[in-house]
Amino acid sequence: MIDAALAALEASPIAESLRASRYAYPLVNAAHILALAALFGSILALDLRLLGAWREVPIVPLARVLPRVSAGGLLFALVTGLALFSVQPFEYLAHPVFPVKLGLIAFGAVNALLLHRALAWRSLDDAARVPPRLKFAAGLSLVAWTGAIVAGRWLAF
């Protein structure tokens, strides 16, 4: 059943277009990298602020805006990543790093969801210290997303 779904994905018009065009694959790959930049750049800035960097910068406005940027980046990265995956799904699934990458993405996303549901997150105050639970989540986030990016680059080479 999974093999049939992967074969259908590999034979899809998107996959065919990416394989046939000289420009489509590099453009989708570039879009994927831009999505990762939005995703990781916003996560990096917010996580570093939660960990104590730039204490003069108010945290509340960052906490309102940057998660939206990272969510948009994640969504766009998932769409472009699926398109890139469609070109050779069997080869990607056979690569031992692929499940590691997916696991790190899932871990990073779940960590973010749990963080944003936490009372400590909803109670963020520019005058108060960042609670240790949020600092811990920020550290986990940096490790997960950095690992996912490294794993993704490992897949490409």
ChimeraX attribute file (.defattr): number of C-alpha atoms within 10 A of each C-alpha:
attribute: neighborCount
match mode: 1-to-1
recipient: residues
	/A:1	6
	/A:2	7
	/A:3	10
	/A:4	9
	/A:5	11
	/A:6	17
	/A:7	15
	/A:8	13
	/A:9	20
	/A:10	20
	/A:11	15
	/A:12	14
	/A:13	12
	/A:14	17
	/A:15	22
	/A:16	14
	/A:17	15
	/A:18	19
	/A:19	17
	/A:20	11
	/A:21	10
	/A:22	10
	/A:23	11
	/A:24	15
	/A:25	18
	/A:26	13
	/A:27	13
	/A:28	18
	/A:29	16
	/A:30	13
	/A:31	17
	/A:32	23
	/A:33	18
	/A:34	15
	/A:35	25
	/A:36	22
	/A:37	17
	/A:38	21
	/A:39	24
	/A:40	21
	/A:41	16
	/A:42	21
	/A:43	22
	/A:44	21
	/A:45	15
	/A:46	21
	/A:47	22
	/A:48	16
	/A:49	21
	/A:50	24
	/A:51	19
	/A:52	13
	/A:53	12
	/A:54	12
	/A:55	12
	/A:56	9
	/A:57	11
	/A:58	13
	/A:59	19
	/A:60	15
	/A:61	10
	/A:62	15
	/A:63	18
	/A:64	10
	/A:65	12
	/A:66	19
	/A:67	17
	/A:68	13
	/A:69	18
	/A:70	22
	/A:71	18
	/A:72	16
	/A:73	23
	/A:74	22
	/A:75	15
	/A:76	20
	/A:77	23
	/A:78	16
	/A:79	16
	/A:80	20
	/A:81	19
	/A:82	16
	/A:83	22
	/A:84	21
	/A:85	18
	/A:86	24
	/A:87	21
	/A:88	17
	/A:89	19
	/A:90	14
	/A:91	11
	/A:92	17
	/A:93	13
	/A:94	10
	/A:95	12
	/A:96	11
	/A:97	18
	/A:98	18
	/A:99	14
	/A:100	15
	/A:101	22
	/A:102	14
	/A:103	15
	/A:104	21
	/A:105	21
	/A:106	15
	/A:107	17
	/A:108	22
	/A:109	17
	/A:110	13
	/A:111	17
	/A:112	19
	/A:113	11
	/A:114	13
	/A:115	19
	/A:116	15
	/A:117	11
	/A:118	13
	/A:119	10
	/A:120	15
	/A:121	17
	/A:122	12
	/A:123	12
	/A:124	16
	/A:125	13
	/A:126	14
	/A:127	9
	/A:128	9
	/A:129	11
	/A:130	19
	/A:131	14
	/A:132	12
	/A:133	13
	/A:134	19
	/A:135	17
	/A:136	14
	/A:137	19
	/A:138	23
	/A:139	16
	/A:140	17
	/A:141	25
	/A:142	17
	/A:143	13
	/A:144	21
	/A:145	23
	/A:146	17
	/A:147	18
	/A:148	23
	/A:149	17
	/A:150	13
	/A:151	19
	/A:152	17
	/A:153	12
	/A:154	13
	/A:155	15
	/A:156	7
	/A:157	5
